Amino acid sequence: MASGGLFIMKDLFAKKEGKVYGYNGMRYRLDTAWSKADTQQFPVNDCHEMVQDKKGRILLLTNETHNNILIYNTGGKLLGSWGHDFPGAHGLTLHNENGEEFLYITDTVKHQVYKATMDGKILLTIDAPLDKAPDGGGASDAPADATDAPVETADAPAETATASDMAAISITLVAMVTWRLL
């Protein structure tokens, strides 16, 4: 009888394990208490993507325009936030250019891809080529994500970029052909 009571007490204080997410051998559990941020001051509407920079910080992208980017340490402490102009924030790609990290943000409402510094300065804005959407559509198509992959040949909007932005162009071109029908 006593051993049964100890077993019940042990389970009484055990942390409840939530649903498991993931695929291809990668498994995660949702920890709803991880973020230490005040949700009234730093709301998250939809978290579409997260990346981890070389400093170990976690950058969360939300389409909540009170704070499109939330920056956390790995323990869930909010370190900072920026961005109020991405109502359709959807894709977040971290890209290393000669040792310096940049973010690429796709916005499915504005049909644009942005290159930004890690502290939120927008360096390049590229509009989606709506007249060249893969399905022949127009305003209903939008870039959903960017990828850090080289592009050797493509119809680049080169007139909108400088030579220093050619890496951005290759990333952005991949974003432009990664359409998502809204």
Backbone as CSV, one residue per row, in Angstrom:
resi,resn,N_x,N_y,N_z,CA_x,CA_y,CA_z,C_x,C_y,C_z
1,MET,0.810,-1.192,0.000,0.000,0.000,0.000,0.854,1.255,0.000
2,ALA,1.918,1.235,0.779,2.782,2.412,0.866,3.470,2.684,-0.463
3,SER,3.914,1.659,-1.153,4.593,1.876,-2.435,3.635,2.466,-3.464
4,GLY,2.361,2.076,-3.398,1.361,2.648,-4.302,1.166,4.125,-4.044
5,GLY,1.208,4.521,-2.768,1.070,5.932,-2.428,2.244,6.760,-2.918
6,LEU,3.422,6.226,-2.847,4.603,6.935,-3.350,4.526,7.106,-4.859
7,PHE,4.058,6.106,-5.544,3.918,6.170,-6.994,2.949,7.284,-7.388
8,ILE,1.825,7.373,-6.684,0.834,8.417,-6.961,1.427,9.794,-6.691
9,MET,2.169,9.950,-5.615,2.773,11.245,-5.299,3.806,11.647,-6.366
10,LYS,4.593,10.700,-6.840,5.599,10.989,-7.853,4.911,11.534,-9.111
11,ASP,3.858,10.901,-9.558,3.156,11.337,-10.750,2.380,12.637,-10.541
12,LEU,1.999,12.919,-9.320,1.257,14.138,-9.019,2.075,15.379,-9.366
13,PHE,3.391,15.337,-9.162,4.251,16.482,-9.415,5.010,16.393,-10.739
14,ALA,4.753,15.383,-11.501,5.421,15.231,-12.795,4.890,16.274,-13.775
15,LYS,5.798,16.775,-14.618,5.412,17.733,-15.647,4.619,17.003,-16.721
16,LYS,3.483,17.567,-17.106,2.665,16.964,-18.146,3.399,17.080,-19.470
17,GLU,3.436,15.992,-20.187,4.073,15.999,-21.486,3.016,16.266,-22.539
18,GLY,3.273,17.270,-23.377,2.327,17.656,-24.402,2.493,16.857,-25.673
19,LYS,1.750,17.257,-26.664,1.750,16.611,-27.962,3.143,16.738,-28.602
20,VAL,3.545,15.718,-29.337,4.825,15.713,-30.034,4.604,16.177,-31.473
21,TYR,5.459,17.105,-31.941,5.401,17.632,-33.297,6.682,17.268,-34.038
22,GLY,6.672,17.389,-35.351,7.869,17.185,-36.145,7.699,16.107,-37.186
23,TYR,8.787,15.903,-37.947,8.802,14.880,-38.982,10.253,14.524,-39.303
24,ASN,10.435,13.470,-40.070,11.764,13.006,-40.480,12.727,12.830,-39.313
25,GLY,12.278,12.245,-38.250,13.152,11.981,-37.114,13.350,13.165,-36.181
26,MET,12.887,14.331,-36.530,12.980,15.507,-35.656,11.679,15.599,-34.867
27,ARG,11.773,15.598,-33.558,10.587,15.611,-32.699,10.705,16.727,-31.674
28,TYR,9.586,17.400,-31.427,9.539,18.527,-30.508,8.277,18.455,-29.662
29,ARG,8.360,19.003,-28.461,7.184,19.177,-27.608,6.954,20.664,-27.413
30,LEU,5.709,21.067,-27.448,5.348,22.457,-27.234,5.482,22.798,-25.760
31,ASP,6.222,23.852,-25.461,6.372,24.345,-24.091,5.735,25.728,-24.044
32,THR,4.492,25.806,-23.600,3.754,27.068,-23.605,4.280,28.068,-22.588
33,ALA,5.155,27.654,-21.697,5.731,28.567,-20.701,7.141,29.014,-21.077
34,TRP,7.633,28.644,-22.265,9.014,28.969,-22.652,9.248,30.479,-22.734
35,SER,8.381,31.205,-23.444,8.555,32.649,-23.589,8.243,33.344,-22.278
36,LYS,9.172,34.179,-21.859,8.985,34.952,-20.622,8.442,36.351,-20.924
37,ALA,8.132,36.632,-22.199,7.657,37.949,-22.616,6.222,38.190,-22.157
38,ASP,5.909,39.439,-21.876,4.550,39.855,-21.553,3.728,39.812,-22.838
39,THR,2.780,38.891,-22.927,2.009,38.711,-24.155,1.104,39.897,-24.488
40,GLN,0.790,40.727,-23.513,0.009,41.936,-23.794,0.871,42.981,-24.495
41,GLN,2.124,43.076,-24.089,3.047,44.053,-24.680,3.705,43.512,-25.952
42,PHE,3.925,42.214,-26.010,4.594,41.583,-27.145,3.756,40.421,-27.668
43,PRO,2.610,40.732,-28.297,1.728,39.661,-28.772,2.308,38.949,-29.993
44,VAL,1.910,37.703,-30.164,2.254,36.921,-31.345,0.938,36.483,-31.971
45,ASN,0.711,36.894,-33.218,-0.504,36.483,-33.911,-0.288,35.074,-34.471
46,ASP,0.555,34.965,-35.470,0.942,33.677,-36.027,2.465,33.639,-36.065
47,CYS,3.061,32.609,-35.536,4.506,32.433,-35.650,4.746,31.569,-36.874
48,HIS,5.202,32.204,-37.943,5.418,31.455,-39.178,6.806,30.838,-39.258
49,GLU,7.774,31.462,-38.604,9.117,30.905,-38.728,10.012,31.436,-37.616
50,MET,11.039,30.629,-37.281,12.059,31.031,-36.316,13.416,30.602,-36.859
51,VAL,14.439,31.406,-36.550,15.813,31.065,-36.905,16.691,31.327,-35.694
52,GLN,17.871,30.704,-35.690,18.832,30.954,-34.616,20.092,31.525,-35.243
53,ASP,20.516,32.709,-34.761,21.685,33.360,-35.338,22.977,32.828,-34.733
54,LYS,24.117,33.323,-35.219,25.407,32.803,-34.762,25.708,33.170,-33.313
55,LYS,24.960,34.115,-32.743,25.100,34.466,-31.323,24.260,33.552,-30.438
56,GLY,23.476,32.672,-31.055,22.631,31.759,-30.301,21.252,32.316,-29.995
57,ARG,20.971,33.524,-30.459,19.652,34.126,-30.228,18.626,33.495,-31.158
58,ILE,17.382,33.436,-30.691,16.284,32.905,-31.485,15.423,34.073,-31.936
59,LEU,15.252,34.190,-33.257,14.437,35.255,-33.832,13.132,34.653,-34.317
60,LEU,12.037,35.150,-33.812,10.703,34.655,-34.118,10.009,35.666,-35.017
61,LEU,9.430,35.206,-36.107,8.696,36.062,-37.038,7.201,35.871,-36.831
62,THR,6.497,36.983,-36.643,5.044,36.943,-36.497,4.433,37.983,-37.433
63,ASN,3.200,37.764,-37.856,2.523,38.778,-38.655,1.766,39.765,-37.770
64,GLU,2.084,39.779,-36.490,1.557,40.777,-35.551,2.392,42.043,-35.718
65,THR,1.775,43.127,-36.211,2.535,44.336,-36.535,2.918,45.187,-35.322
66,HIS,2.556,44.770,-34.116,3.084,45.449,-32.931,4.567,45.124,-32.757
67,ASN,4.976,43.971,-33.263,6.357,43.511,-33.158,6.542,42.304,-34.081
68,ASN,6.927,42.555,-35.330,7.068,41.452,-36.282,8.210,40.503,-35.938
69,ILE,9.278,41.005,-35.340,10.414,40.174,-34.963,10.591,40.243,-33.453
70,LEU,10.597,39.083,-32.803,10.897,38.987,-31.377,12.221,38.242,-31.249
71,ILE,13.128,38.764,-30.434,14.453,38.173,-30.273,14.572,37.632,-28.852
72,TYR,14.866,36.336,-28.743,14.934,35.641,-27.458,16.318,35.031,-27.244
73,ASN,16.647,34.788,-25.962,17.763,33.886,-25.688,17.181,32.474,-25.671
74,THR,18.025,31.469,-25.543,17.531,30.094,-25.614,16.665,29.704,-24.420
75,GLY,16.736,30.481,-23.337,15.909,30.201,-22.168,14.531,30.839,-22.219
76,GLY,14.230,31.594,-23.293,12.913,32.209,-23.439,12.826,33.650,-22.986
77,LYS,13.944,34.247,-22.551,13.934,35.658,-22.147,13.927,36.536,-23.392
78,LEU,12.999,37.491,-23.440,12.909,38.411,-24.569,14.055,39.408,-24.489
79,LEU,14.852,39.482,-25.552,15.992,40.389,-25.600,15.682,41.665,-26.375
80,GLY,14.720,41.602,-27.271,14.378,42.772,-28.070,13.306,42.446,-29.080
81,SER,12.879,43.480,-29.788,11.878,43.306,-30.836,12.004,44.453,-31.822
82,TRP,11.540,44.228,-33.026,11.477,45.293,-34.035,10.501,44.884,-35.136
83,GLY,10.149,45.854,-35.950,9.291,45.616,-37.106,7.827,45.848,-36.820
84,HIS,7.245,46.737,-37.637,5.824,47.063,-37.508,5.148,47.112,-38.882
85,ASP,5.893,46.723,-39.909,5.436,46.965,-41.278,5.206,45.713,-42.114
86,PHE,5.059,44.564,-41.476,4.916,43.316,-42.223,3.624,42.598,-41.842
87,PRO,2.465,43.064,-42.354,1.188,42.444,-41.974,1.048,41.003,-42.467
88,GLY,1.805,40.652,-43.494,1.754,39.289,-44.015,3.070,38.562,-43.821
89,ALA,3.795,38.909,-42.748,5.092,38.275,-42.489,4.930,36.765,-42.510
90,HIS,5.696,36.101,-43.375,5.497,34.664,-43.550,6.796,33.875,-43.554
91,GLY,7.791,34.338,-44.300,9.049,33.608,-44.391,10.185,34.383,-43.753
92,LEU,11.064,33.672,-43.059,12.235,34.282,-42.425,13.441,33.403,-42.741
93,THR,14.403,33.974,-43.435,15.608,33.246,-43.814,16.821,33.993,-43.285
94,LEU,17.714,33.273,-42.651,18.967,33.833,-42.141,20.044,33.548,-43.174
95,HIS,20.780,34.593,-43.592,21.800,34.433,-44.633,23.100,35.070,-44.169
96,ASN,24.198,34.351,-44.342,25.522,34.837,-43.968,26.224,35.329,-45.228
97,GLU,26.590,36.608,-45.220,27.332,37.206,-46.324,28.685,37.654,-45.797
98,ASN,29.715,36.920,-46.124,31.083,37.267,-45.716,31.199,37.484,-44.221
99,GLY,30.568,36.621,-43.437,30.653,36.682,-41.985,29.612,37.557,-41.313
100,GLU,28.832,38.293,-42.079,27.779,39.143,-41.519,26.417,38.520,-41.822
101,GLU,25.551,38.462,-40.806,24.237,37.851,-40.980,23.189,38.896,-41.363
102,PHE,22.288,38.472,-42.244,21.164,39.283,-42.687,19.907,38.419,-42.652
103,LEU,18.766,39.071,-42.575,17.481,38.382,-42.603,16.760,38.706,-43.904
104,TYR,16.059,37.720,-44.437,15.168,37.918,-45.565,13.769,37.600,-45.081
105,ILE,12.884,38.554,-45.248,11.501,38.437,-44.767,10.578,38.487,-45.976
106,THR,9.703,37.501,-46.103,8.692,37.562,-47.157,7.369,37.980,-46.535
107,ASP,6.636,38.798,-47.264,5.347,39.301,-46.811,4.304,38.940,-47.858
108,THR,3.373,38.065,-47.496,2.351,37.591,-48.438,1.215,38.585,-48.640
109,VAL,1.116,39.601,-47.797,0.104,40.647,-47.982,0.633,41.727,-48.917
110,LYS,1.875,42.142,-48.695,2.484,43.190,-49.520,3.132,42.647,-50.791
111,HIS,3.254,41.318,-50.910,3.869,40.681,-52.079,5.298,41.169,-52.268
112,GLN,6.056,41.191,-51.168,7.419,41.687,-51.213,8.363,40.801,-50.413
113,VAL,9.645,40.922,-50.740,10.714,40.293,-49.989,11.638,41.413,-49.529
114,TYR,12.034,41.356,-48.263,12.892,42.392,-47.679,14.207,41.780,-47.215
115,LYS,15.291,42.500,-47.448,16.584,42.155,-46.859,16.778,43.134,-45.708
116,ALA,17.078,42.612,-44.511,17.211,43.466,-43.329,18.468,43.105,-42.544
117,THR,18.992,44.095,-41.837,20.069,43.838,-40.890,19.463,43.131,-39.687
118,MET,20.314,42.612,-38.836,19.830,41.885,-37.665,19.097,42.795,-36.674
119,ASP,19.323,44.101,-36.771,18.609,45.025,-35.881,17.435,45.710,-36.575
120,GLY,17.072,45.265,-37.787,15.832,45.716,-38.407,15.921,46.767,-39.482
121,LYS,17.101,47.204,-39.867,17.213,48.191,-40.934,16.966,47.499,-42.272
122,ILE,15.997,48.004,-43.027,15.674,47.430,-44.328,16.691,47.933,-45.353
123,LEU,17.385,46.989,-45.993,18.415,47.331,-46.965,17.934,47.205,-48.400
124,LEU,16.949,46.334,-48.632,16.480,46.077,-49.982,15.039,45.598,-49.916
125,THR,14.216,46.117,-50.818,12.830,45.671,-50.955,12.622,45.271,-52.401
126,ILE,12.117,44.073,-52.611,11.858,43.603,-53.972,10.392,43.207,-54.066
127,ASP,9.721,43.803,-55.049,8.318,43.486,-55.290,8.214,42.171,-56.045
128,ALA,7.174,41.428,-55.761,6.919,40.183,-56.474,6.577,40.505,-57.922
129,PRO,7.087,39.725,-58.864,6.753,39.952,-60.277,5.362,39.394,-60.577
130,LEU,4.344,40.138,-60.194,2.968,39.641,-60.281,2.555,39.272,-61.700
131,ASP,3.148,39.939,-62.690,2.792,39.614,-64.065,3.449,38.321,-64.540
132,LYS,4.349,37.743,-63.730,5.044,36.520,-64.120,4.775,35.387,-63.137
133,ALA,3.654,35.422,-62.471,3.326,34.360,-61.524,3.227,33.030,-62.255
134,PRO,3.693,31.940,-61.661,3.708,30.639,-62.328,2.363,30.172,-62.863
135,ASP,1.288,30.514,-62.175,-0.020,30.048,-62.637,-0.718,31.070,-63.532
136,GLY,0.012,32.143,-63.911,-0.577,33.174,-64.751,-1.448,34.129,-63.965
137,GLY,-1.526,33.929,-62.667,-2.346,34.791,-61.826,-1.681,36.128,-61.580
138,GLY,-2.190,36.850,-60.658,-1.644,38.160,-60.350,-1.648,38.397,-58.877
139,ALA,-2.577,39.225,-58.431,-2.583,39.669,-57.041,-2.831,38.548,-56.035
140,SER,-3.326,37.405,-56.480,-3.584,36.329,-55.519,-2.329,35.516,-55.208
141,ASP,-1.222,35.773,-55.892,0.015,35.051,-55.651,0.971,35.924,-54.846
142,ALA,1.749,35.291,-53.984,2.697,36.037,-53.155,3.875,35.147,-52.794
143,PRO,5.073,35.736,-52.639,6.215,34.925,-52.217,6.004,34.458,-50.781
144,ALA,6.204,33.175,-50.538,5.955,32.626,-49.213,7.221,32.468,-48.394
145,ASP,8.365,32.309,-49.065,9.600,32.076,-48.328,10.777,32.372,-49.235
146,ALA,11.951,32.499,-48.645,13.211,32.641,-49.378,14.088,31.486,-48.951
147,THR,15.121,31.236,-49.737,16.044,30.175,-49.368,17.470,30.639,-49.612
148,ASP,18.377,30.115,-48.864,19.786,30.458,-48.978,20.434,29.492,-49.960
149,ALA,20.174,29.724,-51.259,20.698,28.840,-52.289,21.103,29.672,-53.499
150,PRO,22.197,29.328,-54.148,22.615,30.104,-55.319,21.695,29.863,-56.507
151,VAL,21.545,30.893,-57.320,20.771,30.812,-58.545,21.702,31.223,-59.668
152,GLU,21.906,30.343,-60.651,22.867,30.635,-61.712,22.247,31.428,-62.844
153,THR,21.019,31.114,-63.224,20.363,31.850,-64.294,18.940,32.138,-63.858
154,ALA,18.537,33.367,-64.096,17.167,33.755,-63.742,16.885,35.131,-64.309
155,ASP,15.619,35.492,-64.352,15.188,36.802,-64.796,15.170,37.719,-63.577
156,ALA,16.320,38.306,-63.249,16.488,39.069,-62.008,16.054,40.516,-62.169
157,PRO,15.448,41.073,-61.143,15.129,42.508,-61.161,16.389,43.306,-60.820
158,ALA,17.449,43.146,-61.632,18.764,43.708,-61.328,18.764,45.227,-61.245
159,GLU,17.852,45.883,-61.945,17.848,47.342,-61.912,17.488,47.896,-60.528
160,THR,16.958,47.064,-59.644,16.587,47.527,-58.303,17.666,47.249,-57.278
161,ALA,18.817,46.681,-57.713,19.841,46.281,-56.752,21.222,46.744,-57.190
162,THR,22.105,46.898,-56.230,23.492,47.230,-56.508,24.290,45.935,-56.595
163,ALA,25.551,46.051,-56.983,26.403,44.869,-57.082,26.529,44.157,-55.744
164,SER,26.519,44.904,-54.649,26.643,44.276,-53.324,25.407,43.490,-52.925
165,ASP,24.335,43.654,-53.679,23.093,42.945,-53.364,22.874,41.710,-54.227
166,MET,23.886,41.277,-54.968,23.687,40.134,-55.858,23.363,38.853,-55.089
167,ALA,23.924,38.677,-53.903,23.543,37.513,-53.087,22.076,37.616,-52.711
168,ALA,21.630,38.828,-52.418,20.216,39.037,-52.088,19.339,38.692,-53.279
169,ILE,19.792,39.041,-54.471,19.013,38.748,-55.671,18.852,37.238,-55.838
170,SER,19.938,36.468,-55.656,19.810,35.019,-55.836,18.851,34.424,-54.815
171,ILE,18.913,34.895,-53.575,17.984,34.409,-52.554,16.562,34.831,-52.894
172,THR,16.407,36.079,-53.299,15.085,36.611,-53.574,14.455,35.948,-54.784
173,LEU,15.260,35.637,-55.793,14.705,34.965,-56.961,14.102,33.627,-56.595
174,VAL,14.756,32.903,-55.726,14.187,31.644,-55.277,12.876,31.911,-54.544
175,ALA,12.831,32.993,-53.766,11.595,33.357,-53.076,10.495,33.668,-54.068
176,MET,10.840,34.319,-55.149,9.828,34.708,-56.125,9.220,33.505,-56.843
177,VAL,9.963,32.431,-56.962,9.398,31.247,-57.611,8.830,30.256,-56.592
178,THR,8.954,30.580,-55.322,8.350,29.762,-54.274,7.008,30.402,-53.931
179,TRP,6.093,30.355,-54.851,4.803,31.024,-54.708,3.875,30.211,-53.842
180,ARG,2.990,30.911,-53.199,1.935,30.263,-52.446,0.623,30.928,-52.845
181,LEU,-0.288,30.171,-53.340,-1.584,30.713,-53.714,-2.374,30.974,-52.443
182,LEU,-2.741,32.216,-52.242,-3.477,32.583,-51.022,-4.939,32.212,-51.121
